[in-house]
Amino acid sequence: MSEELFRMEGISKSFPGVKALDKVNLMVNKGEVLGLVGENGAGKSTLMKILSGVYRADEGEIFIEGQKVEIDSVAKAHELGISIIMQELNMCGHLSVADNIFIGRAPKKGLFIDGKKMHEEAQKVLKDLGIQLSTYTQVSDLSVAQQQMVEIAKAISFNSRILVLDEPTATLTEREIDQLFEIIQRLKDKGVGMVYISHRMAELNLICERVTVIRDGQYIGTRNLSEITMDELVNMIVGRSLEDKYPKHKRTIGEVVLEGRNIHRGSKVNFDYFNVRKGEILGISGLVGAGRTELMRCVFGADRPDSMELTMEGKPIKVNSVIQAISHGIGYATEDRKRDGLALGLDIKYNTNMAHLQQLSHFGFIDDNAGAENAQKYVDLLRTKTPSIHQLCGNLSGGNQQKVVLAKWLCNDVKVLIVDEPTRGIDVGAKYEVYELFNKLSDQGVAIIMISSELPEILGMSDRILVVNQGEFNGELDAKTATQEQILYLAAGYNKLEGKPAPSLTVTA
């Protein structure tokens, strides 16, 4: 019999204009990883913030090993052995690994920090978790996966027995995910109970035995994964069945709208030629670090290439800046929407209109009413879940933040929309809505360039697939006949193509 570690009963929480949680239950056993799933905005993060002391519940009770506890602060949660690893890591990049693990509570010798002891204790925590890192390394020099491991080490240094992992694999490679799972297994063996929030359905079967589902702030149920199919789980999450993850759609593909030639930047970008057509979804696939994003940052003017020739609808264009790219009808929904795509401290209205201000201006003044109407139009069109257009983007769920990013470019009437990892960190229901939106845009003649690490997404939504390896295109596939194996084969660098030189362009000012 499993031994209960903690449970939450009848948890409710309201914010102005919205009831985030309504009598939600959750229970975790010692040494268990419980999956917590639900659509973006379902209340998962709010529930975990109550457990970790960030918020206080309006109603409900929390029990740890059968004893009722009051969690009124993060400090109290740490005292009770509860830690949370958020999707956005909270690290001090200019400090060392040891400094981050023991920040605010470093061992002292008299009035001064005992640096030697701190590094020894930090190394002990890392070794215990099987993490091979120097405690003297500056955190800003670490990969995202390594930073995440440091966060876990910091949590364990509090003697945490309850650990919450919020979308821990969203930005990790397959190898890094395997390393994370090894650490999680070590924690399970020590009796640590974990709540694992993820939108990646396949991961749940690998690491969880049970899963709890929340929908619209309400507890839907807890199931053993061995007794439920993925289709049944999806039905619990979204309240309806998704007969096909990728909405079936027949596109009418037109003439070439954007062409790129001789795009080079250092050693990471070395592309001879690509094009995308009106109404087409062009998938860009490849391993992490292959140069997919770097190519499109050059095309969008975010990075200055060593050389680049672009044509838009047959006419040579110059793109030396983001402003020039926008003026030519190119939009870019970036991979990191929180850092590069949104102003999180500002509201939906501002974020929707930030690339559209010129069209809203008259004689140097912005028409605030027109901006509000425009923002509301796209909230309605994209079915963004929010109390109002004045909600701060930092308070929205990941899926709704992504909708605001897309709205920003849609209201600009873009000809080419580049979307980098468009469904990363959003739930299955929101993914389906994003895919439907892409189909509608293609019907309007918008050319979509979609960078994605999810091979089923690339195959399910693309018309053509270009595969990148070490800063070059290594193959082109028809999505109708392509397989995951073919993509991986090309992404790994096999079957290098003999590139044919493309004709040069004369770009006029």
Secondary structure, DSSP 8 states (H G I E B T S, - for coil): ---EEEEEEEEEEEETTEEEEEEEEEEEETT-EEEEE--TTSSHHHHHHHHTTSS--SEEEEEETTEEE---SHHHHHHTTEEEE-SS----TTSBHHHHHTTT---EETTEE-HHHHHHHHHHHHHHTT----TTSBGGGS-HHHHHHHHHHHHHHTT-SEEEEESTTTT--HHHHHHHHHHHHHHHHTT-EEEEE-S-HHHHHHH-SEEEEEETTEEEEEEEGGGS-HHHHHHHHHSS--S-SS--------SEEEEEEEEEETTTEEEEEEEEETT-EEEEEE-TTSSHHHHHHHHTTSS--SEEEEEETTEEE--SSHHHHHHTTEEEE-S-IIIII--TTSBHHHHHHTT-HHHHEETTEE-HHHHHHHHHHHHHHHT---S-TTSBGGGS-HHHHHHHHHHHHHTTT-SEEEEESTTTT--HHHHHHHHHHHHHHHHTT-EEEEE-S-HHHHHHH-SEEEEEETTEEEEEEETTT--HHHHHHHHTT-S--------------
